[in-house]
Amino acid sequence: MVTGAYGAQYSQTSYPDYYGGQMFVSSQEEPATECDYENEPPLLEELGINFLHIREKTLAVLNPVGTVIADQDLAGPLAFCLLFGLALLLHGKVHFGYIYGIGALGCIGMYALLNLMATDKSISFTCTASVLGYCLLPMALLSLIAAVSNFQANWGYLLSGTAVLWCSISSSKLFVVMLALDGQRLLVAYPCILLYCVFALLAIF
C-alpha cells in the first residue's frame, strides 16, 4: 500500500501537465516565429531560371561568330525542345518522345566523346545538354517555316542544310572554347552535324 501510494504521488508530481489535461500545452510560452517573406528570393531564382541569361545565350546561338557565354542552365534548352515539338505538332506530327529520346542519346554520346577528347579539362553532362539544347533553336525555327511551306524541293533541302550547319557551328564553337580544343573543331562539329541532321529529318519528313 505504501509503495502504491508513493508511486501514484511520484507520477502526479513528475507529469503535472499530463494528468491535468494539458498534455499538448507547453509549460513555457515561446514566442511565435514569423517567416521573413520579404527577404526570400524569388521563385524563379530558386529554380535557377534567369531570363537575362537565357536571352544572352539565345543571342549567342543566333550569332555563331559572337562571344561565348559559359553559364549553363536547362530552362532554355527545355523551352526550345518544347518549341520544336510544338512546331512539329503544326505538321500533325506528335514527336515529343522522339525529340527528348534523340536529345538524351545525343547528350550522352557528346558528353562521353568530349571528355575523351579533352585532356586538360572536363565538361559536365548538364553543360553538354545546355549547349546542345540552346543550339537547337535554329532547328525549331526551321520547323516553324516548314509548317507553312513545302520543303520537298531544292530550296527546302538547302534551308535545312543551312540550319544544320548553323546549329553545328554554334555548338562546336561553345564546346571548343569551353574545353580548349582549338585544333579539333572539325572533330567536334562532325558528331554535332549528325545529331542535328536527325532533328532536320524530323522537321522535313
N, CA, C and O of each residue as an XYZ file, in Angstrom:
820
protein
N       0.827     -1.205      0.000
C       0.000      0.000      0.000
C       0.861      1.254      0.000
O       0.567      2.229     -0.691
N       1.921      1.211      0.781
C       2.789      2.387      0.856
C       3.491      2.608     -0.483
O       3.650      3.731     -0.959
N       3.904      1.471     -1.069
C       4.599      1.592     -2.357
C       3.680      2.114     -3.438
O       4.093      2.942     -4.250
N       2.429      1.645     -3.468
C       1.472      2.120     -4.473
C       1.155      3.585     -4.297
O       1.068      4.322     -5.279
N       0.980      4.021     -3.066
C       0.676      5.437     -2.830
C       1.842      6.318     -3.216
O       1.668      7.412     -3.753
N       3.060      5.813     -2.928
C       4.243      6.606     -3.283
C       4.399      6.707     -4.796
O       4.763      7.759     -5.323
N       4.118      5.589     -5.501
C       4.230      5.606     -6.962
C       3.232      6.543     -7.585
O       3.572      7.270     -8.518
N       1.987      6.551     -7.089
C       0.973      7.453     -7.635
C       1.339      8.898     -7.383
O       1.158      9.752     -8.250
N       1.865      9.178     -6.173
C       2.258     10.554     -5.854
C       3.428     11.000     -6.720
O       3.486     12.152     -7.151
N       4.378     10.068     -6.979
C       5.544     10.413     -7.806
C       5.131     10.687     -9.245
O       5.657     11.601     -9.880
N       4.191      9.900     -9.763
C       3.744     10.090    -11.142
C       3.024     11.407    -11.301
O       3.217     12.093    -12.306
N       2.194     11.785    -10.336
C       1.441     13.035    -10.445
C       2.346     14.244    -10.326
O       2.123     15.265    -10.976
N       3.380     14.125     -9.484
C       4.281     15.273     -9.344
C       5.241     15.379    -10.518
O       5.705     16.473    -10.841
N       5.551     14.241    -11.171
C       6.503     14.286    -12.276
C       5.874     14.777    -13.552
O       6.543     15.452    -14.334
N       4.583     14.461    -13.806
C       3.907     14.842    -15.036
C       2.635     15.603    -14.712
O       1.536     15.098    -14.945
N       2.768     16.818    -14.175
C       1.560     17.564    -13.796
C       0.735     17.968    -14.995
O      -0.493     18.011    -14.909
N       1.387     18.273    -16.134
C       0.630     18.689    -17.306
C      -0.174     17.538    -17.878
O      -1.293     17.728    -18.355
N       0.408     16.324    -17.828
C      -0.279     15.175    -18.420
C      -1.548     14.854    -17.637
O      -2.610     14.676    -18.235
N      -1.459     14.779    -16.326
C      -2.624     14.428    -15.521
C      -3.570     15.591    -15.339
O      -4.704     15.401    -14.898
N      -3.133     16.783    -15.665
C      -4.015     17.929    -15.558
C      -4.792     18.202    -16.824
O      -5.527     19.186    -16.905
N      -4.635     17.324    -17.835
C      -5.367     17.507    -19.083
C      -4.725     18.501    -20.020
O      -5.367     18.951    -20.970
N      -3.469     18.859    -19.780
C      -2.765     19.837    -20.621
C      -1.532     19.198    -21.261
O      -0.427     19.739    -21.203
N      -1.748     18.062    -21.856
C      -0.646     17.279    -22.385
C       0.051     17.965    -23.559
O       1.263     17.831    -23.729
N      -0.732     18.713    -24.383
C      -0.182     19.353    -25.574
C       0.082     20.833    -25.365
O       0.322     21.559    -26.330
N       0.042     21.289    -24.137
C       0.295     22.690    -23.833
C       1.694     22.815    -23.286
O       2.054     22.107    -22.346
N       2.484     23.692    -23.847
C       3.858     23.878    -23.403
C       3.878     24.536    -22.044
O       3.050     25.396    -21.742
N       4.834     24.124    -21.224
C       4.934     24.699    -19.890
C       5.439     26.125    -19.934
O       5.127     26.912    -19.040
N       6.210     26.479    -20.947
C       6.716     27.838    -21.098
C       6.216     28.409    -22.411
O       6.262     27.744    -23.446
N       5.749     29.621    -22.365
C       5.247     30.284    -23.565
C       6.422     30.708    -24.427
O       7.245     31.521    -24.005
N       6.503     30.152    -25.651
C       7.572     30.507    -26.571
C       7.056     31.502    -27.593
O       5.934     31.359    -28.079
N       7.836     32.486    -27.921
C       7.379     33.467    -28.921
C       7.230     32.818    -30.285
O       8.076     32.020    -30.690
N       6.174     33.149    -30.989
C       5.911     32.587    -32.320
C       6.912     33.145    -33.324
O       7.158     34.350    -33.382
N       7.473     32.252    -34.100
C       8.440     32.668    -35.119
C       7.701     33.046    -36.389
O       6.840     32.305    -36.865
N       8.034     34.173    -36.920
C       7.411     34.663    -38.139
C       8.365     34.468    -39.315
O       9.559     34.747    -39.209
N       7.828     33.989    -40.433
C       8.637     33.793    -41.639
C       8.908     35.146    -42.299
O       8.008     35.969    -42.459
N      10.140     35.348    -42.667
C      10.533     36.597    -43.306
C      10.322     36.459    -44.811
O      11.253     36.164    -45.559
N       9.068     36.680    -45.242
C       8.740     36.510    -46.653
C       9.332     37.622    -47.520
O       9.554     37.423    -48.714
N       9.590     38.788    -46.929
C      10.076     39.910    -47.727
C      11.496     39.674    -48.232
O      11.846     40.108    -49.329
N      12.324     38.979    -47.424
C      13.716     38.759    -47.802
C      13.949     37.441    -48.529
O      15.093     37.106    -48.838
N      12.892     36.689    -48.807
C      13.057     35.433    -49.537
C      13.333     35.713    -51.011
O      12.766     36.648    -51.576
N      14.200     34.913    -51.645
C      14.474     35.120    -53.079
C      13.265     34.755    -53.923
O      12.436     33.957    -53.484
N      13.139     35.315    -55.121
C      12.010     34.977    -55.998
C      12.020     33.491    -56.359
O      13.052     32.823    -56.307
N      10.844     33.005    -56.722
C      10.701     31.586    -57.051
C      11.546     31.203    -58.261
O      12.165     30.139    -58.270
N      11.578     32.064    -59.288
C      12.365     31.756    -60.482
C      13.854     31.665    -60.163
O      14.577     30.867    -60.758
N      14.306     32.494    -59.212
C      15.717     32.438    -58.826
C      16.025     31.150    -58.079
O      17.096     30.571    -58.258
N      15.090     30.695    -57.238
C      15.294     29.434    -56.531
C      15.312     28.255    -57.495
O      16.031     27.282    -57.265
N      14.528     28.329    -58.574
C      14.501     27.260    -59.570
C      15.663     27.336    -60.549
O      15.836     26.436    -61.371
N      16.461     28.395    -60.474
C      17.599     28.532    -61.374
C      17.235     29.052    -62.751
O      17.973     28.826    -63.710
N      16.102     29.751    -62.867
C      15.656     30.287    -64.152
C      15.981     31.774    -64.189
O      15.440     32.555    -63.407
N      16.850     32.152    -65.082
C      17.256     33.548    -65.232
C      17.001     33.956    -66.682
O      17.717     33.537    -67.592
N      15.975     34.776    -66.882
C      15.591     35.148    -68.245
C      16.668     35.982    -68.936
O      16.783     35.946    -70.161
N      17.455     36.731    -68.167
C      18.533     37.517    -68.773
C      19.603     36.601    -69.362
O      20.092     36.837    -70.467
N      19.966     35.552    -68.615
C      20.951     34.603    -69.130
C      20.404     33.837    -70.328
O      21.133     33.563    -71.282
N      19.118     33.492    -70.278
C      18.508     32.786    -71.409
C      18.552     33.659    -72.660
O      18.844     33.175    -73.754
N      18.262     34.942    -72.492
C      18.293     35.862    -73.632
C      19.708     35.996    -74.182
O      19.907     35.979    -75.397
N      20.698     36.130    -73.289
C      22.076     36.293    -73.742
C      22.575     35.052    -74.472
O      23.251     35.161    -75.495
N      22.246     33.880    -73.953
C      22.707     32.655    -74.612
C      21.964     32.418    -75.917
O      22.524     31.856    -76.858
N      20.708     32.844    -75.979
C      19.966     32.724    -77.237
C      20.586     33.600    -78.308
O      20.736     33.172    -79.452
N      20.950     34.830    -77.945
C      21.611     35.716    -78.905
C      22.979     35.182    -79.307
O      23.410     35.367    -80.446
N      23.670     34.513    -78.370
C      24.968     33.926    -78.711
C      24.817     32.789    -79.712
O      25.687     32.587    -80.560
N      23.718     32.047    -79.620
C      23.466     30.969    -80.582
C      23.086     31.545    -81.936
O      23.516     31.040    -82.973
N      22.280     32.605    -81.929
C      21.866     33.212    -83.188
C      23.027     33.872    -83.916
O      22.954     34.095    -85.125
N      24.099     34.187    -83.193
C      25.296     34.765    -83.810
C      26.460     33.796    -83.604
O      27.162     33.892    -82.598
N      26.678     32.873    -84.528
C      27.704     31.841    -84.314
C      29.120     32.368    -84.190
O      29.988     31.673    -83.661
N      29.376     33.584    -84.667
C      30.735     34.124    -84.605
C      30.886     35.132    -83.475
O      31.893     35.837    -83.409
N      29.906     35.212    -82.588
C      29.964     36.171    -81.495
C      30.713     35.618    -80.296
O      31.486     34.666    -80.406
N      30.468     36.236    -79.148
C      31.140     35.829    -77.926
C      30.486     34.581    -77.345
O      29.376     34.203    -77.720
N      31.205     33.953    -76.419
C      30.750     32.715    -75.791
C      30.376     33.003    -74.352
O      31.115     33.681    -73.637
N      29.227     32.490    -73.921
C      28.769     32.632    -72.547
C      28.900     31.274    -71.878
O      28.312     30.295    -72.337
N      29.666     31.208    -70.798
C      29.964     29.928    -70.167
C      28.896     29.492    -69.174
O      28.962     28.376    -68.658
N      27.920     30.339    -68.894
C      26.878     29.970    -67.941
C      26.039     28.826    -68.511
O      25.890     28.696    -69.726
N      25.494     28.001    -67.616
C      24.724     26.845    -68.060
C      23.418     26.769    -67.285
O      23.372     27.048    -66.087
N      22.379     26.394    -67.976
C      21.085     26.135    -67.361
C      20.306     25.230    -68.298
O      20.689     25.042    -69.453
N      19.215     24.670    -67.799
C      18.401     23.750    -68.587
C      17.025     24.308    -68.899
O      16.237     23.653    -69.581
N      16.718     25.510    -68.413
C      15.400     26.092    -68.692
C      15.265     26.443    -70.170
O      14.253     26.126    -70.796
N      16.283     27.096    -70.727
C      16.243     27.447    -72.143
C      16.202     26.241    -73.066
O      15.371     26.207    -73.974
N      17.081     25.230    -72.868
C      17.005     24.044    -73.725
C      15.667     23.328    -73.677
O      15.166     22.884    -74.710
N      15.079     23.209    -72.490
C      13.765     22.565    -72.403
C      12.708     23.374    -73.145
O      11.816     22.808    -73.777
N      12.812     24.708    -73.066
C      11.856     25.555    -73.784
C      12.015     25.404    -75.294
O      11.020     25.370    -76.018
N      13.254     25.314    -75.778
C      13.475     25.166    -77.221
C      13.066     23.781    -77.715
O      12.574     23.644    -78.835
N      13.264     22.756    -76.892
C      12.774     21.419    -77.263
C      11.254     21.412    -77.341
O      10.671     20.800    -78.236
N      10.620     22.099    -76.395
C       9.160     22.186    -76.423
C       8.687     22.980    -77.633
O       7.685     22.629    -78.255
N       9.411     24.059    -77.973
C       9.064     24.840    -79.161
C       9.213     24.002    -80.425
O       8.375     24.079    -81.324
N      10.260     23.215    -80.497
C      10.468     22.340    -81.650
C       9.344     21.308    -81.760
O       8.859     21.023    -82.855
N       8.936     20.755    -80.624
C       7.838     19.794    -80.638
C       6.514     20.421    -81.018
O       5.720     19.812    -81.735
N       6.268     21.638    -80.542
C       5.025     22.330    -80.911
C       5.017     22.686    -82.391
O       3.970     22.635    -83.038
N       6.183     23.047    -82.932
C       6.255     23.336    -84.370
C       5.977     22.083    -85.191
O       5.309     22.155    -86.223
N       6.480     20.938    -84.745
C       6.170     19.684    -85.433
C       4.694     19.327    -85.291
O       4.104     18.695    -86.167
N       4.113     19.745    -84.171
C       2.693     19.469    -83.967
C       1.834     20.215    -84.981
O       0.738     19.767    -85.316
N       2.327     21.349    -85.470
C       1.609     22.074    -86.522
C       1.577     21.284    -87.824
O       0.699     21.498    -88.660
N       2.542     20.362    -88.003
C       2.539     19.495    -89.183
C       1.640     18.280    -88.989
O       1.450     17.489    -89.913
N       1.089     18.133    -87.791
C       0.354     16.915    -87.475
C       1.240     15.792    -86.979
O       0.828     14.632    -86.987
N       2.469     16.118    -86.541
C       3.413     15.108    -86.052
C       3.569     15.248    -84.545
O       3.981     16.298    -84.052
N       3.245     14.205    -83.829
C       3.424     14.193    -82.377
C       4.731     13.443    -82.097
O       4.739     12.222    -81.946
N       5.823     14.189    -82.032
C       7.148     13.579    -81.925
C       7.884     14.029    -80.667
O       9.113     14.092    -80.666
N       7.157     14.340    -79.602
C       7.829     14.796    -78.384
C       8.745     13.708    -77.824
O       9.846     13.994    -77.354
N       8.279     12.461    -77.877
C       9.107     11.364    -77.383
C      10.378     11.191    -78.189
O      11.443     10.935    -77.627
N      10.274     11.331    -79.519
C      11.464     11.243    -80.370
C      12.448     12.370    -80.051
O      13.658     12.153    -80.000
N      11.919     13.561    -79.840
C      12.799     14.711    -79.582
C      13.598     14.504    -78.303
O      14.820     14.647    -78.296
N      12.904     14.167    -77.223
C      13.605     14.002    -75.954
C      14.466     12.742    -75.951
O      15.526     12.723    -75.325
N      14.027     11.695    -76.639
C      14.843     10.484    -76.704
C      16.120     10.685    -77.496
O      17.204     10.324    -77.039
N      15.994     11.265    -78.693
C      17.185     11.542    -79.511
C      18.089     12.555    -78.815
O      19.314     12.432    -78.845
N      17.471     13.558    -78.187
C      18.271     14.549    -77.474
C      19.048     13.944    -76.315
O      20.212     14.283    -76.101
N      18.408     13.045    -75.563
C      19.097     12.405    -74.435
C      20.254     11.536    -74.916
O      21.344     11.578    -74.346
N      20.019     10.745    -75.969
C      21.098      9.913    -76.510
C      22.235     10.769    -77.072
O      23.411     10.442    -76.907
N      21.870     11.870    -77.740
C      22.900     12.765    -78.261
C      23.722     13.405    -77.163
O      24.939     13.540    -77.294
N      23.066     13.804    -76.075
C      23.793     14.407    -74.956
C      24.739     13.403    -74.309
O      25.869     13.745    -73.961
N      24.276     12.160    -74.146
C      25.138     11.134    -73.550
C      26.351     10.865    -74.445
O      27.480     10.772    -73.962
N      26.108     10.741    -75.749
C      27.214     10.488    -76.665
C      28.212     11.629    -76.721
O      29.421     11.398    -76.696
N      27.716     12.864    -76.797
C      28.620     14.015    -76.851
C      29.370     14.187    -75.532
O      30.543     14.562    -75.528
N      28.703     13.917    -74.423
C      29.363     14.018    -73.114
C      30.535     13.044    -73.025
O      31.621     13.411    -72.576
N      30.314     11.804    -73.453
C      31.393     10.814    -73.409
C      32.511     11.166    -74.392
O      33.691     11.053    -74.061
N      32.138     11.591    -75.593
C      33.143     11.901    -76.613
C      34.003     13.096    -76.221
O      35.224     13.061    -76.372
N      33.370     14.150    -75.720
C      34.121     15.356    -75.368
C      35.070     15.104    -74.205
O      36.184     15.629    -74.195
N      34.648     14.314    -73.232
C      35.537     14.021    -72.108
C      36.692     13.115    -72.521
O      37.750     13.139    -71.891
N      36.505     12.320    -73.568
C      37.613     11.523    -74.086
C      38.587     12.387    -74.892
O      39.796     12.153    -74.869
N      38.061     13.379    -75.601
C      38.909     14.236    -76.423
C      39.674     15.251    -75.591
O      40.823     15.562    -75.903
N      39.058     15.771    -74.540
C      39.700     16.807    -73.724
C      40.650     16.151    -72.725
O      40.269     15.215    -72.021
N      41.860     16.635    -72.667
C      42.856     16.082    -71.747
C      43.033     16.937    -70.499
O      43.197     16.404    -69.402
N      43.002     18.247    -70.654
C      43.249     19.139    -69.520
C      41.976     19.495    -68.767
O      42.010     19.697    -67.553
N      40.856     19.574    -69.471
C      39.605     19.987    -68.852
C      38.556     18.903    -69.039
O      38.738     17.958    -69.806
N      37.446     19.067    -68.313
C      36.315     18.151    -68.446
C      35.034     18.969    -68.501
O      35.002     20.125    -68.079
N      33.993     18.363    -69.020
C      32.705     19.029    -69.154
C      31.646     18.183    -68.466
O      31.694     16.954    -68.519
N      30.699     18.832    -67.827
C      29.640     18.111    -67.131
C      28.520     17.746    -68.100
O      28.405     18.311    -69.188
N      27.704     16.793    -67.679
C      26.579     16.388    -68.522
C      25.566     17.522    -68.642
O      24.961     17.708    -69.697
N      25.382     18.280    -67.560
C      24.448     19.406    -67.596
C      24.887     20.458    -68.595
O      24.068     20.999    -69.338
N      26.174     20.748    -68.615
C      26.696     21.737    -69.563
C      26.553     21.245    -71.002
O      26.231     22.027    -71.896
N      26.790     19.959    -71.228
C      26.625     19.393    -72.573
C      25.182     19.510    -73.044
O      24.918     19.913    -74.177
N      24.252     19.155    -72.161
C      22.833     19.249    -72.519
C      22.413     20.692    -72.737
O      21.584     20.974    -73.602
N      22.983     21.616    -71.950
C      22.638     23.026    -72.102
C      23.082     23.559    -73.459
O      22.323     24.260    -74.129
N      24.297     23.234    -73.865
C      24.813     23.721    -75.153
C      24.019     23.138    -76.314
O      23.599     23.874    -77.207
N      23.810     21.828    -76.310
C      23.078     21.195    -77.410
C      21.631     21.666    -77.461
O      21.056     21.797    -78.541
N      21.041     21.920    -76.295
C      19.653     22.385    -76.268
C      19.497     23.804    -76.764
O      18.561     24.102    -77.506
N      20.401     24.686    -76.368
C      20.330     26.065    -76.854
C      20.565     26.134    -78.359
O      19.931     26.927    -79.055
N      21.472     25.307    -78.857
C      21.770     25.327    -80.295
C      20.694     24.646    -81.121
O      20.810     24.583    -82.345
N      19.650     24.134    -80.482
C      18.516     23.569    -81.215
C      17.574     24.661    -81.725
O      16.650     24.371    -82.485
N      17.798     25.905    -81.318
C      16.900     26.993    -81.708
C      16.768     27.150    -83.224
O      15.638     27.267    -83.696
N      17.847     27.160    -84.024
C      17.656     27.248    -85.484
C      16.820     26.106    -86.047
O      16.098     26.296    -87.026
N      16.905     24.934    -85.449
C      16.098     23.809    -85.916
C      14.622     24.030    -85.596
O      13.751     23.634    -86.371
N      14.343     24.657    -84.462
C      12.955     24.989    -84.141
C      12.402     26.026    -85.118
O      11.246     25.942    -85.535
N      13.236     27.001    -85.478
C      12.808     27.984    -86.479
C      12.581     27.324    -87.835
O      11.650     27.682    -88.555
N      13.434     26.356    -88.183
C      13.251     25.619    -89.435
C      11.926     24.866    -89.436
O      11.229     24.829    -90.450
N      11.586     24.277    -88.318
C      10.330     23.536    -88.236
C       9.127     24.465    -88.344
O       8.104     24.094    -88.921
N       9.244     25.664    -87.794
C       8.148     26.634    -87.927
C       7.963     27.055    -89.382
O       6.834     27.207    -89.848
N       9.074     27.244    -90.102
C       8.975     27.600    -91.524
C       8.390     26.440    -92.321
O       7.589     26.645    -93.232
N       8.795     25.223    -91.974
C       8.286     24.051    -92.690
C       6.800     23.834    -92.457
O       6.145     23.145    -93.239
N       6.258     24.415    -91.386
C       4.835     24.251    -91.105
C       3.968     25.043    -92.072
O       2.805     24.700    -92.281
N       4.521     26.102    -92.667
C       3.721     26.954    -93.552
C       4.175     26.872    -95.004
O       3.630     27.571    -95.859
N       5.166     26.028    -95.297
C       5.641     25.912    -96.676
C       6.042     24.468    -96.949
O       6.207     23.668    -96.028
N       6.191     24.157    -98.210
C       6.561     22.813    -98.638
C       8.075     22.715    -98.781
O       8.685     23.451    -99.555
N       8.673     21.798    -98.026
C      10.123     21.644    -98.059
C      10.566     20.542    -99.011
O      11.758     20.245    -99.085
N       9.644     19.934    -99.735
C      10.013     18.868   -100.666
C      10.510     19.467   -101.984
O       9.982     19.169   -103.055
N      11.523     20.305   -101.885
C      12.118     20.956   -103.057
C      13.573     21.269   -102.740
O      14.030     21.083   -101.612
N      14.291     21.745   -103.749
C      15.717     22.011   -103.560
C      15.961     23.109   -102.534
O      16.882     23.012   -101.722
N      15.131     24.160   -102.571
C      15.348     25.252   -101.628
C      15.070     24.803   -100.193
O      15.688     25.300    -99.252
N      14.141     23.863   -100.030
C      13.868     23.335    -98.697
C      15.044     22.552    -98.144
O      15.388     22.678    -96.969
N      15.662     21.738    -99.001
C      16.840     20.994    -98.566
C      18.009     21.931    -98.289
O      18.790     21.704    -97.365
N      18.127     22.989    -99.097
C      19.192     23.963    -98.871
C      19.006     24.686    -97.540
O      19.965     24.897    -96.797
N      17.766     25.059    -97.251
C      17.486     25.730    -95.982
C      17.716     24.792    -94.801
O      18.199     25.215    -93.751
N      17.372     23.528    -94.974
C      17.606     22.548    -93.908
C      19.097     22.363    -93.650
O      19.529     22.282    -92.500
N      19.886     22.297    -94.734
C      21.330     22.189    -94.567
C      21.927     23.402    -93.881
O      22.859     23.286    -93.085
N      21.378     24.571    -94.198
C      21.851     25.793    -93.536
C      21.557     25.757    -92.044
O      22.398     26.147    -91.234
N      20.365     25.290    -91.677
C      20.009     25.196    -90.259
C      20.898     24.194    -89.532
O      21.308     24.436    -88.397
N      21.199     23.067    -90.183
C      22.081     22.069    -89.564
C      23.475     22.647    -89.341
O      24.058     22.469    -88.272
N      24.009     23.340    -90.347
C      25.328     23.958    -90.197
C      25.319     25.035    -89.123
O      26.280     25.180    -88.367
N      24.225     25.788    -89.062
C      24.102     26.841    -88.051
C      24.162     26.238    -86.650
O      24.914     26.709    -85.797
N      23.373     25.205    -86.420
C      23.362     24.542    -85.112
C      24.731     23.944    -84.792
O      25.211     24.049    -83.663
N      25.350     23.323    -85.779
C      26.624     22.639    -85.551
C      27.755     23.624    -85.294
O      28.592     23.394    -84.421
N      27.786     24.713    -86.044
C      28.836     25.718    -85.838
C      28.714     26.348    -84.455
O      29.716     26.547    -83.768
N      27.488     26.662    -84.051
C      27.280     27.282    -82.737
C      27.683     26.338    -81.611
O      28.392     26.739    -80.688
N      27.238     25.093    -81.683
C      27.537     24.144    -80.605
C      29.025     23.789    -80.567
O      29.616     23.720    -79.490
N      29.630     23.565    -81.729
C      31.056     23.214    -81.739
C      31.911     24.371    -81.241
O      32.926     24.152    -80.580
N      31.513     25.597    -81.550
C      32.265     26.752    -81.059
C      32.232     26.804    -79.533
O      33.256     27.046    -78.893
N      31.062     26.577    -78.957
C      30.943     26.602    -77.499
C      31.765     25.490    -76.859
O      32.447     25.717    -75.859
N      31.703     24.299    -77.426
C      32.467     23.182    -76.866
C      33.968     23.413    -76.981
O      34.713     23.116    -76.047
N      34.416     23.936    -78.111
C      35.845     24.159    -78.323
C      36.382     25.193    -77.348
O      37.474     25.024    -76.804
N      35.632     26.259    -77.121
C      36.087     27.300    -76.198
C      36.091     26.787    -74.762
O      37.018     27.075    -74.005
N      35.067     26.032    -74.383
C      34.990     25.537    -73.005
C      36.113     24.556    -72.680
O      36.656     24.571    -71.575
N      36.463     23.699    -73.648
C      37.433     22.636    -73.394
C      38.807     22.923    -73.985
O      39.710     22.092    -73.890
N      38.973     24.105    -74.597
C      40.259     24.491    -75.196
C      40.713     23.475    -76.240
O      41.861     23.032    -76.230
N      39.803     23.111    -77.139
C      40.108     22.171    -78.223
C      40.271     22.946    -79.532
O      39.499     22.762    -80.473
N      41.273     23.803    -79.578
C      41.410     24.722    -80.704
C      41.649     24.000    -82.024
O      41.081     24.386    -83.046
N      42.467     22.974    -82.024
C      42.798     22.302    -83.268
C      41.883     21.142    -83.615
O      42.167     20.403    -84.558
N      40.802     20.963    -82.888
C      39.929     19.811    -83.098
C      38.475     20.221    -83.333
O      37.554     19.467    -83.020
N      38.279     21.393    -83.874
C      36.901     21.866    -84.035
C      36.123     21.023    -85.046
O      34.932     20.774    -84.853
N      36.773     20.585    -86.109
C      36.076     19.759    -87.098
C      35.659     18.423    -86.499
O      34.589     17.900    -86.812
N      36.511     17.872    -85.635
C      36.167     16.612    -84.980
C      35.002     16.786    -84.016
O      34.207     15.866    -83.825
N      34.900     17.960    -83.410
C      33.772     18.234    -82.519
C      32.511     18.517    -83.321
O      31.413     18.132    -82.919
N      32.669     19.192    -84.458
C      31.499     19.570    -85.255
C      30.862     18.373    -85.950
O      29.657     18.378    -86.200
N      31.656     17.342    -86.270
C      31.116     16.206    -87.026
C      29.983     15.487    -86.286
O      28.926     15.288    -86.885
N      30.143     15.085    -85.014
C      29.000     14.460    -84.326
C      27.839     15.418    -84.110
O      26.685     14.995    -84.056
N      28.138     16.709    -83.986
C      27.046     17.683    -83.865
C      26.220     17.727    -85.149
O      24.994     17.829    -85.101
N      26.897     17.651    -86.294
C      26.182     17.639    -87.574
C      25.284     16.413    -87.677
O      24.140     16.513    -88.120
N      25.797     15.263    -87.269
C      24.993     14.039    -87.325
C      23.760     14.149    -86.433
O      22.669     13.728    -86.819
N      23.934     14.714    -85.247
C      22.807     14.842    -84.325
C      21.737     15.770    -84.876
O      20.552     15.437    -84.860
N      22.153     16.936    -85.364
C      21.166     17.897    -85.854
C      20.584     17.486    -87.199
O      19.509     17.957    -87.569
N      21.265     16.621    -87.938
C      20.667     16.075    -89.166
C      19.448     15.218    -88.837
O      18.467     15.215    -89.580
N      19.511     14.498    -87.734
C      18.356     13.688    -87.321
C      17.170     14.590    -86.988
O      16.035     14.287    -87.355
N      17.431     15.694    -86.294
C      16.348     16.634    -85.996
C      15.806     17.273    -87.272
O      14.607     17.527    -87.385
N      16.697     17.531    -88.233
C      16.238     18.104    -89.503
C      15.339     17.130    -90.253
O      14.365     17.547    -90.880
N      15.651     15.848    -90.197
C      14.793     14.851    -90.842
C      13.409     14.820    -90.205
O      12.407     14.629    -90.894
N      13.357     15.009    -88.878
C      12.054     15.082    -88.215
C      11.263     16.296    -88.683
O      10.039     16.240    -88.801
N      11.969     17.397    -88.948
C      11.276     18.621    -89.356
C      10.786     18.554    -90.795
O       9.738     19.112    -91.118
N      11.538     17.874    -91.668
C      11.188     17.865    -93.095
C      10.167     16.782    -93.416
O       9.154     17.058    -94.058
N      10.425     15.550    -92.975
C       9.600     14.414    -93.386
C       8.574     14.054    -92.305
O       7.794     13.118    -92.482
